[in-house]
């Protein structure tokens, strides 16, 4: 009895210590930072973006105010940040914790305004006309502009703040910022930043009055126009207000990640589940009714000749496992699909658990790239076993195809498009160093892992077939018109696409309209439903094909299960035409000012 008590005490002590450790554990990069009263807080800039051009630019691509000491420091970037076009840099804004600041000059002296020549003014004017937003950071929290919905009066937030606006064909710049920062404190000594809003104004130089570095302007003031045809004289000013908030640090991202239209997501899930049940019903009908009837007729002993007279799918049992054409390419695309599937499943799963928070910038894309790379081992192993089952012998060439087919298409397409982005001096252009790093990851890690998986997979025994394959191929009869491969692919893609198109809309919105997407719980459910529905529709279509005595099912099963990709592509075109306002292949912009 005493031994049991000592064991229970030891276990309880161990659990208590583990819980204490867990209570002090934070995911790297997202641990709270505490400030004291009056402590300086850095204000950083990420980039400027536009939904009209989709070309991000770094903050100092425009002639904006540099830091006070003139030294520009760029934060070290991870791979995901580079591919997103993020270029986090310091700014001249001076902010102290819980210390309000009245209107103040950002740079230069009161009697020495900022002067832009005609070329610089033209660049700023073009950016404003393209509706560019500037994104600032305070304590890794992005700024947002607050506005109220006209119909409901509920507050909504817009990421970043507008560089300027256009009125009556005149271009104005927002040269005065009101930084509204919110803090939370438990003891009145340690403070945490929990909110960051920005209000903008355009104030003409003639209405600004200075007293040293401080400034003031009338409530009804003129707006600061940008003279796109000549020189522009202006001053940049700002003010800082602090507000105490009951929002705790752990909930400070809720403003940006608030789930809007939750009912729509649940409607999407319910719709998807109905599609899965519908397909499951079709499969059940086929297996329970058709197969049972066929097998019962086949096993009937009333007449031996009648029993030997096979019909339907049983006629091709001696050819159904005949290797397909281009078996090397088939094994490569199947291996690539396995690699993408593993990457997607693990990435979405960990994002659903909150381990890939938007606070860790670029973490999602970085994790996806490295998971794809390391999934090459699994892809190589399974692809090799399939290739050997298909009686392949050139496993080294098959391994090379598996490791390079998909990455070569993606890398080649991105490299080609990157030339156009380079021409616009956008921060979205991937630098040469990053491209070399991606090539090293591809050929230094992914390729060897695929070969390693192929080496062990090809040494395994092939998958055993339940029946022998005939030596002489059977002639395939003429097929019914609706069994045409193109028509089958189009029919097979409708139901899986219907299960995911609502969630697809929110993903497109997050990508193209610079929104945060954090509905990974819904996305994970939709992903699982999509996988199930694609597999079910593939089984149904292959069964119908075999009933038509067509045993060339290998490639058909692969293509029909991917039929929803056709509708995704068409929906992407529809979204581009109806939702986006991009009017040029690469929107023209003058050379950035560095």
N, C-alpha and C positions, 0 to 999 in steps of 0.2 A: 504493500500500500504506500509506504514511504517512497519507494522507487518511482511509482506512478506519479506521486505528488511532485517529486523533484523533476521528473521529465516534463510534466505540465508547466511547472514554473519556468524551466529552461526554454520551452517552446514559446511561452507567453513573453518572456524577456526578449527572445530573438525577434518575435513578431513586432514588439514595441519598438525595438531599435530600427528594424527595417522600415516601419512606418515613419519614424523620425527622419530617416535618411530620405525617404520618398517625399516627405514634406519639404525638405530643403533642396530638392532636385528640380532643375529647370532645363528645358531644352536649350542647347547652346544658342545664343543670339537673341533669346526672348526673355531673359531674366530681368526683373524690374530694376530700374536705376533710381536711387533715392537722391534727392537734392536738399540742400539746406536753404534757408531764407537768403535771398540775394545772390545765390550761386549762379555763375554764368552757364547758360544753356546754348549749345550750338544750334544754329538754324542752317540746314543744308538744303541744297537743291538737287533733285533727281534728274529731271529732264523736262522738256516741253513737248506736248503731244497734240495731235489734232485728229478728229474723226473724219475730216475731209481729205486728208492726205495720207494718213497712216505712216508718216515719216517722222520718227522722233528726232529731236535735236538736243544737244547738251545745252546747259543753262547759259554758258558763256559763248554760244554761237552768235548771240546778239550783243551789242555794245552796252551791256548793263553794268551796274556799279560793281567794281571788283572789291575784294576784302580790303580792310583798312591798311594792312601792311603790304598790300600788293601781291602777296604770295597765294597762289591758288593750289589747294591740296585736293587731289582726287582720292576717294576711298578705294582701297583694294577691292577688286571685283571677283566674284565667282563666275563660273562658266554660264550659269543661268542668267545672271545680270548682264553679261556681255551680249548674249543672244537676244535679250529683251531690249537692249539699247539703253540701259540705265547707266548713268555717269554721275555718281553722287559726289558733290563738290561743296566746299565751304562758301559761305556768303557773308556780306558785311553786316547783317542784322545783329544787333546787340540786345540780348534778352537775358534778364535775371529772374530767378525763380520768385514768384509771388510779388514782383516789384513792377507796378505799372509804369509805363513810359508815355509821356505826352508826345505830341507831334514832333518829330525829330528828322533832321536831314540825314539821308542815308550815305551820301558820299559828296565829295567836292566841298566848296565853301559857298556861303549865301551869295557872294558877289561873283562866283565863278560857276555858272550853270553847266550842266552836261550839254555838249554840242555834238550833234550828229551831222555829218555831211550828207550830200544827196544820195550817195550809194547806201550808206548805213540806214538812212531814213526809209529808203525804198525797201530794204530787206525787212525792217520792222513792220512797215505797212503791209507787205505781202503776208507776213506771218499772222498779223491781226486779221486780215481778210480771209485767211484760211482757218480762222477760229482756233488758234493755238492756246493751250492751257499750260501754265507753269505749275510744277509739282514740287512743293517744299516739304521738308521733314524737320520735326522737332522730337528728339528722343525716339527716333525710328517710327514716329507716328505721322502719317501724311496729312496734309492740310485739306480742307474741304470748304466749299461754299454752301451756306444754308439758305434754303428758300422754302416757301410754303406752297402746297398744292392749292390751286384756286377752288376746286370743288369740295375738298375735304378739310382744308386748312392744316393738314398734318405736315410736319417739317420733313423735308427731303434734303439730301446732301449730294453735291456735285463734286467730284474729285478734282483737286487743283483749283486754280483761279484763272480767270480770263486775262490774257495778255492785254487785250483792248477790245474795242467794239467799233462798229460802223454805223453812223447815223447820217442820213441825207447825203450819201456818197462821200462823207468826210470820215477820215480814220482818226480815232482817238485812242490814246494809250492809258492804261490804268497805272498811274505813277505814284499813287498813295495807297498804302496797305494798312489795314487795321488788323493786327494779329490778336485774335481772341484765344487765349490759352486757358485751359481748365486744369486744376490740380486737386488731388485728394490727399488728405493727411489724417492720421489717427492720433498723433501725439502733439501736433503743432510744431514739431521740430523737423521731422522728415517729410518731404513732399514728393509726390509722384505726378508726372504729367499724364492726364487721362483724356484730354481733348485739345483739338487744334482746328480752329476755324479762321477764315480770312474774309474780310470785307474789303472791297476795292472801290476806289474813286479815281476819277480823272480830274486833276486840278491844274489849271493853267498857271504858267510861271508868273503872269502878271497879278494873280490873286494871292500868291504866297507872300507872307510877311515873316521875317526872321528876326529872332533875338538871340544872337549867338548861333548855336546849333539847333535851337528849338524853333518851331514854326507854328503858324496858325493861318487859317483861311476862312472866309465867310461861308455860312451855310449854303447860300446860293452863290455858286462860283462858276466861272467859265471852265470849260473842259480843255484838256491839253491835246491839241491837234498834232498829228504827225504829218509834216510836209514831205510827201513822197517825191516831190519835184525839186526840193532844195534842202537847205540846212534846217534843222530843228533844234530849238533851245528849250531845255526843260530841267526840272529838278525831281529827284526821287526822294520821297518822304515815307515815314511809317510811324505807327504808334502801337503800343502793346497794352492790352488789358488782360487782367487775370480774374478768373472766377473760381470760387470753390465749388466742387462737385461731389455728389454722393456716389458717383460711379467709381467702382474699384478698378484697380489696375488690370485685373484679369479680364474685365469686361469692356475695356476701352475701345476694342476693335468692333464692338457690336454695332456701332453706328455705320461702319462701312460694310459689315457682313450681314446686316439685317436681311432676313429672308422675305423678300417681297413676293406677293402672289403665291403664298404657300398652297392655296387651294388648287392652283393650276398644276403644281408639282404632284400633289396627291391625285389629281385627275389623271395626270400622265401615268402614274404608277398603276392606278386601277385599270386604266385603258390597256396598259401593257400586260397586266396579269390576265385580263380577259382574252387578249391575243394568245397568250401561252396556253390557257385552258382550252381555247378553240383548237389550237394545233394539237394539244394533248388528246382532245377528243377524236380528232381525225386519226391520230396514231393508234389510239385504243380501238377504234372501229376497224382499222386495217389489220391489226394484230389479232384481235379477239374474233372478228367475224371472218375476214377474208382468208387469213392464214389458217385458221382452224378448219374452215370448210375445205380449203385446198388440201391440207394434210390429211383430213379425214377421207377425202375422195381418193387420195394417193394410196392410203393404207388399206383401202377396201379390198377384200379378198374374193369378191363375187366373181370377177372375171380377170384372169391373169393378164390377158392382152389389154384389157381396159386399164388395168393398173399400171402397165408399162407405158401406156400412151400418156405422156406428160403434156401439160399445158402451162401456159403463162410463164412465170418466173422460173419454174423448175426446168424448163427447156434449156436454160443457159447456165445450169449449175456447173457444167464442165468448162465454161469459158469465163465465168464471172471473176475469177482471180487471175486472169491473164494480165501480165504487166502492161501498163498503158504506154502510148508513145511518149517520147521525151521523158523517160522516167527520171533522168538526172535533174531536169528542170523541175519536175513535179516534186521530187524530194526536197529541192532547194526552196520552193515556195512554201511547202508545208513546214519546213524548218524555220523559215522566216516568220510565218504566221504564229508558230509556237513561241518564238522569241518576242514578238510584239504582244502576244496575249499575256505572257508572264510579266512583261514590263508594265502593261496597263493594269493588270489585276493587282500587283503589289503596290504600284504607285497610288492608285485610287484607294486601296485599302488603308494604307498608312496616312494618306491625306484625310480620309474619313475619321481616323483616330485623332486628328489634330496635330500630327507630327510634322506636317509640311505647311506651317502657318504662313500667311502672307507677310507676317512680320519678318520672316526669314526670306529676304528677297532673293529670287532666283532659285530657291531650294527645290521647288517643284520640278522645274525643267532640268536642273542638275541631277536630281534623283532619277528622273525618267531616263536620262542619257546613260547614266552608269548602270541602272538596272537593265537597260537594253543590252549593254555591253556584256555584263556578267551572265545574262540569260543565254548567251551564246553557247555555254557549256551544255545546258539542257537541250537547246535547239539542235546542236550538233549530234548529241547522243540519240535523240529520237529520230532525227532525219536519217542518220546512218542505219538504224535498225529498219526503217521503212525502205531505204534504198537497197539494202541487202535482201529484204523480202521481195522486192521487185526485180531480183536477180541482177542487180547492178554490180559492176566490178571496178569501176574507176572511182573509188571513193575519195581520192584526193581532189580530183576535179569537182566532184559533187560537193565536197566540203568548201572548196574555194567559191563555188557558185552560191552556196548557202550564206557564206560570210560576207559576200560582196554585192549580191543582187540588189537588195533593198537599200543598203547604205549608199551604193553608187548612184542610184536614181535620185535619192534625197539630196545627197551631197552635190551631185552635178546640177540639179535644178536650183538649189540654193546658191551655188557658186555663180551660176549664170545670172540670177536675179540680183545677186550682190553687186555686180558691176553697175547696174542702174542706180542702186542706192548709194554706192560710192560716189557716183557722179553728182549726187545732190548733197554730199558732205553730211549725210545724216548719221546720227549716233547709232541708228539701227543697222548700219553696215558692219558686218563682222570683220574685225581686223585680221591681218595676215597671221599674226601670232596665235590668235584663237583658232583659225582654220588649221594651222600646223598642229596645234594641240589636239584638235578633233581627229586629224589624220593619224597622229601618234596613238591616240586612244583606240582608233579603229584597227590599225595594223599592228599595234603593239600589245593590245589586250584582247579585243573582240576576235580577231582572226585566229590567234593561237588557241583561244578557248574553244572556238568552233572546231578546229582541227583536233583538239584534245578530246572533245565529245565524240567526234566521228571515229577517232582511233578506238575508243572503248566500245562505242555502239556497234561498229562494224565487226568487232570480234565476237559479239554476242550471236546467238542463234537467231535466224529470222523468225518472224511470226509464223506459226503453223496454220495452214489453211485446212478447213474441215473437209474439203473435197479435192480430188486431183484435177489438174487442168488438162484438157484434151490437147493432143499434139496438133491437130488440124483445127484452125479457127472456124467457128460456125458463121455462116452468112447471116448478116443482120437484115431483116425484112424492112420494107418501107414503113416509115413511122407516120403516125397520125399527125395532122398539121399542128396541133397544140403542143406536141412534144419537140418542136423546134428549139434548139439550144438558146437562141436569143429570147424567144417568147417565154420559155421556162424560167430564164434568169430574171426577166422583168416581172413575171407573176410571183416568183419566189421572194423577191425583194420587198413587195408591198407590205406584208404583215410585219416583218422585223422593223422596217422603217417606221411604220405606224406606231410601234412600241417605243420609239426613242425620239421622234422628231420634236416633241415639245421641249425636252431637255436640251436637244441640239440648238434650239433657238436661244436659250440662256447661255450656252457655251459660246455661240457666235457673238452674242451681245458682249460678253466679257472680253473676248479677244479683240473685236473691232471697235468697241466703244469705250475702251480703257476702264472697264469696271472690274471689281474684285469678284471672282467666282469662288464660292466656298460651300456650295451645296453638295459636298462629296458624298453625303449619306444617300441623297436621292440618286446621284450619279452612279454609286455603287449598285444600288438596286436595279437601275435601268441597265447597267452593264451586264449584270447576271441574267436579267430577263432577255436581253439581246442575244447573249450566248446561247441560252436555252432555245429561244425561238428560231435562231439560225440553224442550230443542229436539228431541231424537229422538222423544219421545212426542207432541209437537205435530205433527211430520211424519207420523207413523203415523196419527194420528187424522184429520188433514186428508185424507190419501190415502183412507182408508175413506169419509170423507164425500163426496169427489168421485166415488168409485166408485158411490155411491148417487145420483149426478146432482144433488147439492145443492151449488150453487156459492157459497153464502153462507158462505164460509170465513174471512173476515177476522177477525170478532169471535170465531169459534169457536177459531181458532188462538191468539188471545190468552188466552181464558178457560181452555182446556184445559191450556195450559202453566203456568197459575197454579193448577191444581187442587190442588197440594200445599199451598197456603196454607190450604185448608179443613181439612186434617188437622193442620197446624201450630196452627190455632186450637183444634181439638178436643183436641189434645195439651196445649195450654196450660191448658185447662179441667181436663183430667185431672191435670196437675201441680199445679194450684192446689188441687184437692180432696184429692189423696192425699199430697202432699209438704209443702205449706204449712199453717200452723196459724192462718191469719187467720180470725177469726170475725165481724168487723164490717166494714162498708163503709169507714168511717174510724174506727179505734179511738179510743175516748174517752180524753182526757187533760186534766187540768186546765191552766189557763193557766200557761205557763212562768214561772219566777221569773227576772227579769233583774237 
